[in-house]
């Protein structure tokens, strides 16, 4: 069965940290570009961070630059998102996604995503 499973979400105070993981089963991530998206209450799903197949190229949307770090471990078939200095406005559901192109100019091609995870809830209290 092909699926992506996120974990690591939870409740944290502002200024705290969380590390999200996204593990694939039924297929290999090592041939795919990967990304994290999020959907915050009242807004459409938005791109957060992207990583290339070999990890040499990354992209961060402005509101997480300097606070979040994307990484991947192809041997473990897992994608990560280290989130530091969390803010209440980071609250939302975080999704991992595969197979999309580099988001030049902040343009995220969600239609090209082949697989989505089910999402993990992140809640940041003030």
Backbone torsions as a table, in degrees:
resi	resn	phi	psi	omega
1	UNK	NA	128.9	-179.8
2	UNK	-85.6	124.0	176.1
3	UNK	-161.0	157.5	173.3
4	UNK	-116.5	132.6	-178.4
5	UNK	-125.7	117.1	176.6
6	UNK	-87.8	153.5	174.5
7	UNK	-153.8	168.8	176.0
8	UNK	102.4	-6.2	177.2
9	UNK	-71.2	172.4	179.2
10	UNK	162.6	-164.8	-179.7
11	UNK	-104.1	129.8	-179.5
12	UNK	-143.5	152.0	177.0
13	UNK	-79.2	155.4	176.7
14	UNK	-55.0	137.0	-176.5
15	UNK	92.6	-11.7	-178.7
16	UNK	-83.2	-174.6	-176.1
17	UNK	-132.4	151.9	171.0
18	UNK	-141.7	152.9	173.6
19	UNK	-123.4	115.9	177.8
20	UNK	-90.2	145.7	174.6
21	UNK	-125.4	152.0	177.0
22	UNK	-139.2	112.5	-176.7
23	UNK	-112.5	135.3	-179.3
24	UNK	-97.7	146.4	171.0
25	UNK	-133.4	144.0	178.9
26	UNK	88.9	-7.4	176.8
27	UNK	-160.7	164.3	-177.1
28	UNK	-98.9	132.6	177.6
29	UNK	-79.8	-18.3	-168.1
30	UNK	-64.8	-16.6	179.9
31	UNK	-97.8	3.5	-170.0
32	UNK	-120.4	144.3	165.2
33	UNK	-71.4	153.8	-175.0
34	UNK	-136.1	157.7	-179.4
35	UNK	-155.5	162.0	170.9
36	UNK	-115.3	136.4	172.7
37	UNK	-121.4	166.3	172.6
38	UNK	-146.1	154.9	173.6
39	UNK	-126.5	112.6	179.1
40	UNK	-94.0	156.1	-176.8
41	UNK	-55.3	129.1	175.8
42	UNK	84.1	2.0	-178.5
43	UNK	-128.3	161.8	175.9
44	UNK	-75.2	160.8	176.7
45	UNK	-61.4	137.1	-175.9
46	UNK	-133.1	150.9	178.2
47	UNK	-72.9	143.0	180.0
48	UNK	-114.5	-52.6	-176.3
49	UNK	-156.3	153.1	-176.9
50	UNK	-133.3	149.5	174.3
51	UNK	-141.5	139.6	-178.5
52	UNK	-75.6	174.9	-175.7
53	UNK	-58.0	-43.5	-177.8
54	UNK	-96.5	2.5	178.5
55	UNK	81.3	2.3	-175.6
56	UNK	-79.9	-18.0	-178.6
57	UNK	-125.0	129.7	178.0
58	UNK	-132.3	161.5	176.9
59	UNK	-142.1	139.9	176.4
60	UNK	-130.1	135.8	175.5
61	UNK	-72.9	155.5	-168.9
62	UNK	-55.5	-37.9	-172.4
63	UNK	-75.1	-3.5	176.3
64	UNK	-121.5	-3.1	-178.7
65	UNK	-58.1	134.9	179.8
66	UNK	83.0	-10.1	-179.0
67	UNK	-115.8	-35.6	-177.3
68	UNK	-108.5	148.5	176.0
69	UNK	-133.7	124.6	177.1
70	UNK	-95.6	143.4	176.9
71	UNK	-153.9	167.6	179.9
72	UNK	-143.7	149.9	174.9
73	UNK	-127.0	96.2	-175.4
74	UNK	-65.4	-29.4	178.4
75	UNK	-65.6	-31.0	178.9
76	UNK	-96.9	0.4	179.5
77	UNK	57.2	40.6	-171.4
78	UNK	-136.1	142.5	174.3
79	UNK	-110.2	146.4	-179.1
80	UNK	-128.4	157.9	169.5
81	UNK	-141.0	108.3	175.2
82	UNK	-87.1	121.9	-176.5
83	UNK	-117.6	115.4	179.4
84	UNK	-114.8	165.9	178.0
85	UNK	48.8	47.9	-176.1
86	UNK	-65.4	145.9	-178.9
87	UNK	-119.7	155.5	177.4
88	UNK	-54.9	-32.9	180.0
89	UNK	-72.4	-5.6	173.0
90	UNK	-82.3	-5.8	179.8
91	UNK	-60.7	132.9	178.5
92	UNK	165.8	-173.3	176.0
93	UNK	-99.9	127.6	-177.4
94	UNK	-105.1	132.0	-177.1
95	UNK	-122.2	142.2	168.9
96	UNK	-97.8	156.3	-175.2
97	UNK	-149.5	154.3	-176.9
98	UNK	-124.4	151.8	164.5
99	UNK	80.0	23.3	179.9
100	UNK	-105.4	157.2	-179.1
101	UNK	-76.4	166.0	176.9
102	UNK	-56.3	132.1	-175.9
103	UNK	-82.6	67.5	179.4
104	UNK	-55.3	134.2	178.3
105	UNK	63.3	20.1	-179.8
106	UNK	75.3	15.7	179.2
107	UNK	-94.2	108.8	-176.8
108	UNK	-96.1	120.7	-177.8
109	UNK	-90.4	80.6	-177.2
110	UNK	-67.5	-23.6	-179.0
111	UNK	-67.8	-20.8	-179.4
112	UNK	-87.1	-6.2	-179.2
113	UNK	-67.9	129.3	-179.2
114	UNK	-88.9	-42.4	-179.6
115	UNK	-129.6	138.9	174.1
116	UNK	-117.3	145.3	169.2
117	UNK	-79.5	175.3	-177.1
118	UNK	-85.2	-12.7	177.8
119	UNK	97.5	149.6	174.9
120	UNK	-133.8	134.9	-175.1
121	UNK	-81.3	131.4	173.0
122	UNK	-118.5	125.8	178.9
123	UNK	-126.8	123.5	-179.1
124	UNK	-113.8	118.6	-179.2
125	UNK	-93.1	149.4	-178.5
126	UNK	-89.6	NA	NA
